Amino acid sequence: MAERMSGTERRAQVLAIAAKEFAEHGLHGASTEAIARDAGITQAYVFRMFGTKKALFLELVRAAFERVGDGMREAGEGKAGLASLSAMGAQYFDLLADRTGLLLQLQGFAACGDPEVRDAVRSCFARMWRTAEEGTGLEPVTVKTFLAFGMLLNAGAAMDVENVDAAWAEGVRTRIQSGLFAHITTETNR
């Protein structure tokens, strides 16, 4: 028998269970049956709460991107230029410890063959771009480089390079300092 919870509590429980399921298996591999079983509810109740499997996935992917974007924005507040970028980068690096959130973002990218998912992920990425661009006042080429390094950090975290004893993994783990971006401008990129 399912434990008595308020609707808000049940929704939060299902979101937490579903986040792990989708992070591990992606949109098409995740099982709403497994999510329902782990939550102690019926699969029909999962669909009643979220409508479709894809709607549940998109809610989780958007939330994962929002946590990162909000963290970057908050870290950069009151700063400008490379100081803001550095604070955003440090926060981004710290947020990689949320493996479920990281994998949800990557699963979002992986599912971009679906037009609805692609539109949602584009919107999330655009928000992250604007956060970096508007929060720093830096040129687009600098923002692009910053986010490109972020994607490398994502890939490294997904591969769990922290636990790989090899020169290439050490290279991926190297902390990126804001001074790296000082020379990356539209003028130097001509």
DAQUI-V232182 format. One line per field, one symbol per residue. psi: psi as a letter, one per 40 degrees, with the letter a starting at -180 (. if undefined). A space follows every 50 residues. Layout:
# DAQUI-V232182
psi->???
This chain:
# DAQUI-V232182
psi->hhihiiddddddddddddddddddeidddihdddddddefiiddddddde cidddddddddddddddddddddddeheiibdddddddddddddeedgdd ddddddddddeedhddddddddddddddddddddedeiiddddddddddd ddddddddefedehgiddddddehhhidddedegiddee.
